[in-house]
Amino acid sequence: MFENNYTFVVKEYNAIHILNGELIEERVIGIGIKNLLSNNIYPSPLTNYIRSKYKRKTKSLSSQRNAAYELIKFLNYSRKQIENENEDFISLSERGLFSLKLKHGSSYITSLSLKARAGDLTADYVYRVESYLINFYQWLSENSILSESVVFNEGSPFNRLDLETFYPGRDDKISDKLVDFGENRYELVRKFIAVAQDVAPEIALGICFQFFGGLRAGEVVNLTKAAIESPYYWNNNDLGEEKFILQIRNRTKILFSGKQNLQHEQVKVARNQSLLINPDLSKVYKEHKALLVRMDNRSLLKNNDALFVSKRTGEPISGKSYKEKFHKIKDEFLRQLSEEGRTQEFLFLTNKRWSTHIGRGVFTNFLLQVNANVTEVAIARGDKNINSVMAYVEETNAINITKDAINNIRTAYIDKLATIESSTLENFRSRG
């Protein structure tokens, strides 16, 4: 397994199952061993680790992919140590994973911690990798592959004095990601949509879906015309003024059948998503339908099911292409804010990094503005738990609490000043 001329790789492929006589095909993540001389890739039994530890817990392909990539980084690190004739790792070349010990994982964590100390990685990333390693070692132990006896219920098994694992310390930095447009969000959203209609009209409706429905970019590009449950797409008299519902499903076989890597076209949570209806959404929806009709009349559509189509190729817009178009819109949006002299908003929107995912943050805060509770917001966002919402709730509450405090201080100050003035005036009168 750790022989020369071989390396570990992640492979994404379609797995076929027969269930009750029905053929079922699903996208899965596997781990392979690649021959560096022939470039042939052979399946590895370690794929069972991904299936048992991550596939059963969640249907998210990205969760499986993240775990797989972090695992092969560790395995390839171990290969490199064998090549460098590190005595602690030589046994792996003889017995493979059957001779894997905690000291190997400890060495890897320490190497990442040193990079974090140098500023090349974040401390949080190192701790996240450690959690992946714990899961991997536990799986090895459960399957009688790990020869070393390990206790997993008393904190990290790598954090032992005899291992001397070096840790980077927890990050105390404030997040550098922007999660919302701020208090002036609705006006800024309207402007962003208007810029989208000029710069990349083919995704302007998708941006509306993100701001007013919290869709992820991968969920947007997975939409078909038939995915619009209400209004019925082929009814030109209904533009969704009363109700707008999208069926969020994985439609990669319909839209991206020839695409091997579907990393940017993922549907994390299948659901029926209601949108916040408003005149801007209806207007953009009408214009988007007109755009597709014009393209169809010119025989430019390569896939009649797709809702979002490239004006250049006529093919369904991929997740990567969608994000590239979004960033072009963002650049023009910021340029216009700067030229209009809206300095405060420009600085707020350039102080932290943000991309397509900001639509979910804006949608969240729209819901919080109308006093939706945390559970309602989580359901509306398509979250599996409420933890993802809490950051937005805490930030909003902090702002409101600060405002209340300022108002209370101001009121108390004014009252105190009035009392002092009244007392001074009374003293003046008594002296007179």
N, C-alpha and C positions, 0 to 999 in steps of 0.2 A: 504493500500500500504506500510505503514511503520510499519507493525505489527511485533511482535516478531516471531522468528523462520523462518523468510523469508529474503532473500537477493536478490539483483538485479544482473543479469548475462547477458552476451552477448552470443547470439546464432547465429551461421552461418548455413544456411539451403538453400535448393533448393525451390524456389517459382515457381509455375506453373501458366501460364496465357494462355488464349485462345484469339488469335487475328486473326480476319477474318477467323475463323474456324480452325486456325492452333494452335497446342499445343506448347507453348514456355516455356522452363525451364531456369531459371537463378539463379545464386548464389547471395544471399542477406544476409544482416546483420539485426538481430532483437534484441530486448531487452526483456528479460524474468524475471519472478519472481520465485525464487527457494525456495521450502519448504525444510528447512534444516533437517527436521525429516524424510521425505519420499524421498527426492532428486528429487521429481517431479518438472518439470519446466512448468510454465504457461505463455502464451503469454501476453505481456503488450502493452497497447495502445501507449506507448512511442515509439514503433517501427515506428509509423507514423511520429514522429519527425525526425528520421534518413532518412526516405524516402523523406520527403518534403524538408528538409534542405540540404541533402548531395547526395542522390541518383539522384535527378533531375539535379544537377549541374555537376556531374561527374559520369562516369561509373566505377571509381576506387573503388574496394571493400575495399582497404586499407583505403581510406578516410572515408568511412562509419564506418569501424571498429574502427579507431582512435577516431572518435567522440563518438561512442557508449561506448567505454571503459572509456573515460574521464567522460562521463555522469554518468555511474554507480558508478564510484569512488565518485563522489559528492553525489549521492543518498545514497550510503552505509555509507558515512561519516555522513550524516544527520541521518540515522538510529542509528548509534553509539552514536550520541549526545542525541538522545531520550533515549537510554538505560542508558546513563550516567546522565539522568534527567536534562539535560541542559534546563533551563526555556525558552530560546529563541526558542527551537525546539519542545517543547511539543505539540504545536498546530498542528504540522504535523501529529502526531499520530491520531488525531481526524478527520481532514478534508483533509489529504493528500496534494497533490500539489495545491489544491484550497487555502491553507493558506500559500503557499510559498511566501517569501518576499526577498527583496534585502539583508536584514541583514544575511540571511542564506548563500547566495553566498559570501557575504563579509567575513563571518566567515571562510568559506572554503579557500578562497584566502589568508586570513591572516595566516591560519594554514600551507599552502604550503610555504608562504613567510618566515615563521620562519624556516622551514626545509631548504630553500634555504640559509638563513642566516647562518645556521649551516653547510652548505656545502654538504647536502644530495641531493639537487636538484639544477638545474640551474635556474637562474632568467628568462631566455627565456622560460623555460617550464612553469613557473607560469603565464607569460603573455599569453602563448598559451592556457592554461587552461581557463584563463579569457575570451578569445575570444570565446571558446566553450560555456561557461556559458552565455555570452551575446546572442549568437544565440538561446540557449535553452530558456532563459527568453523571448526573442522576440517571439519565436514560441508559448509559453504559452500565451503571451499577445494577439497575433493574433487569438488564438483559445478561447479567453475569459475564460481562466483557471486562469490566474494571476489576483488576486483581487486588487493588488497594482498598482497604476498608475505609469508608468515608461516612461521616455523620452530616446529614443535610438539614437537620431541623434546629441547628444552633447557630444561625447566622451563616456567613459565607465560609465554606470550608477552606478557601484560599487565604483567609485572614487568620493564619496561625503564626505564632511566634517562630516556630522552627522553620517555616517556609520563608520568612523575611520578605514577604510580598510588599513591594513599594506601591503606595497609593498616592494620587495627586492632590487629594483634598477636594471637597465639594465646591462647585462653582457658586459664587455669590453674585454673579453679574446679572444685571437686569436684562431681560430678553431683548434681542435686537430685532424682533419681528413686530411689525405693525398689525394689529388685529381688527382695527376698525377705522372709519373715516372721522370719528369724533362727533361732537355735538351737532355739527353742520352736515351730518352724513347725507341727509336726503337731497339737499341741493348739490352736494358733490357727486352723489350717485347719478343724478340727472345729467350733470355736465359730463361725467365719464361716459354715460350711454350715448350722449350726443356726439362726443368725439369718436366713439366706436362706430357710429353710423357713417362718419366721414372717412375714417382710416381703414376700418375692416368691417363693412356692413354685414358680411357673411357670418360673423360671430356676435353681432350686437344683441341678438335675441338670447344667445347663450349667456351673455353677461347679465342680462335681465334675470335669467333663471338663477344665476348665482347670487345676485344681490337680493332678489325677492323670494328665493326658495332655498338658498343655502346649498345648492348643488356643488359638488366637486367637479373639477375640469374633466376628469375621466367619465363622470356620470353624464355630463353635457354631451360629449362626443358620442356616447352610446345611445343617444336618443334617435328614434325614427319618427316619421310623420304619424304613424299609428300609435306611438307612445304617448301622444297627447290625448289623454282620456277625455278631458273637457277643457276647451270646446272641441267638438269634432272637427278634425283638420279640414275636411272637404266641405264644411258648411261655412261659406264666405260671409254669412250674416252674423255669425257669432264670433266675436273677437276676444272672448274671455273677460268681459266686463263684470260678470256676476260670479264666475267660478273658473279657476284655472288649476287643473290637476295633471301631473305628469306621472307616468308609470316608469319608475327607475328600475331597469333590469340590465343584465349583461347580454348585449347583442353583438358581441365581437364576431361571431360566426356569420352574421348577416352583413356587417359593415366592414370588418377587417379580416376576412377569411385568409388572405394571402400574407398577413403580417405575422412574423414569428415572435417578436418581442412585444408583448402587450402591456408593458409596465406603465405606460401613460394612458391606457384605455381601461382602467379598472373601475368597476362598480363595487364600492366597499359594502354598502347595505342596500339590498333590493327593497323597494318600498313604493307606495303611492305618495307623491309629494304635492301638497297644496302650496300654491304661491300666494303671495300678498298681492291681491289685484289692485291695479291703479291705471290711470290713463296712459302713462308712459309704456307700460308693458303691452297694453292692447295696441298702441300705435306701432311699436317696433314689431310686434307679431304680424300685423297686417303688412308692413313693409317687407318683412322677411318672406312671407308667402308670395308676395309679388316678385321678389328677387328670384325665387325658385321657379316661378312660372316663366319668367323671362329666359332663364337658363334652359328650361325645358323646351321652350319654343325654338331655341337656337341649337337644340340637340346636344347640349353640353353636359347633361347629367349622366354619369356613368353608373349611378346606383339610385334608383327611384325611391328606395325606402328611406335613404338618409335624410335627416333633417338639416344637418350642417354639412355643406358641400364647398369644396375649394373652388373659387372662381377661376383659378388657373388650370386645374387639372380635371375638374368635374367629379373627382373622387371624394368620398367622405373625409372630413377633416380629422386628422389624427390628433391625439392628445398633445404631442410635442408641437405640432403646427399651431394648435389652438393657443398654447402658451406663448409661442413666439409672436403671434398676432396680438395677444393680450399685452405683451410688453411694448409693442409698437404704439398701441393705444395709450398705454401708461406714459410713455415718453412724451407724446404729443399733449396729453392731458396736463402733465406737469409744466411743459413749456408754455402752454396757454395761461395757466395760473400765474406763472412768473411774469409774463408779458402784461397781464391784467393788473399787476401790482398787488396781488393777494398774497403778500409776503408771509403772513402768519400761517395760512393754510399750506403754502408751498413748503415752508420749513417743517411743519408738522408731518407732511407726507413724504419728506425726503430724509427725515431724521432716522428712520428705521427702514429696513427692507420689507417689501411686500410683493405678493404676486397674486395669482388667481384665487388662492385660498382666502383672501381677504373678504371675498363675497360671503363666506360663511360667517365671518365675524360681524359684518354689517347686518346680515339677516338676523343674527342672534340679538343684536342690539335693537333692531326694529321691534322684535318680539318683546324684549325687556321693557321697551318704551311704553308698550301697551299693557304692562303689568302681568305678562305671562309668568307663571312660576317655573322653577328650574326643571321640573319633570316635564311640563308642557313644552318647554324650549328644547329639551333633549329629544323628545319624540318628534317635534317639528323638524329638527336638524337631521334626523335619522341616525342619532347616536345610540350605541348599545348601553351606555351608562351616562350618569349625569356629570362625571368628572370633567369631561371636555368643556362643559358649559361653565364650570365654576370660576374659571379665570375671568370670563366676561362678567359674571355676576359680581365677583369681588371688586373688579375694577369699577363697574358702574356704581356699586354701593359706596366705594371709597370716594368717588367723585361727589355723590349726593351727600354723604356724611360731611365732607369738607365744606360743601356749599352751605349746609345747615349750620355748621359750626361758625362759618364766616358771618352768616346772617344773624346768628345769636350774639356773636361778639359785637357786631355793628349795632344791633338793637340795644344791647347792654351799655355800650359806649354812649349812644345817643341819650339813653335814659339817665346815665350818670352825669353826662354833660348838662342835661336839662336841670337836674337836681342841683348841681353846682351853681349854675346860672341863677336859679331861683333863690338859692341860699345867699348868694352874693348880693342880689337885688334887695332881698329882705334886710340884710345887714346895712346896706347903703341907706335904705329908707329909715331904719331905726336910728341911725346916726343923724339923719336930717331932722 
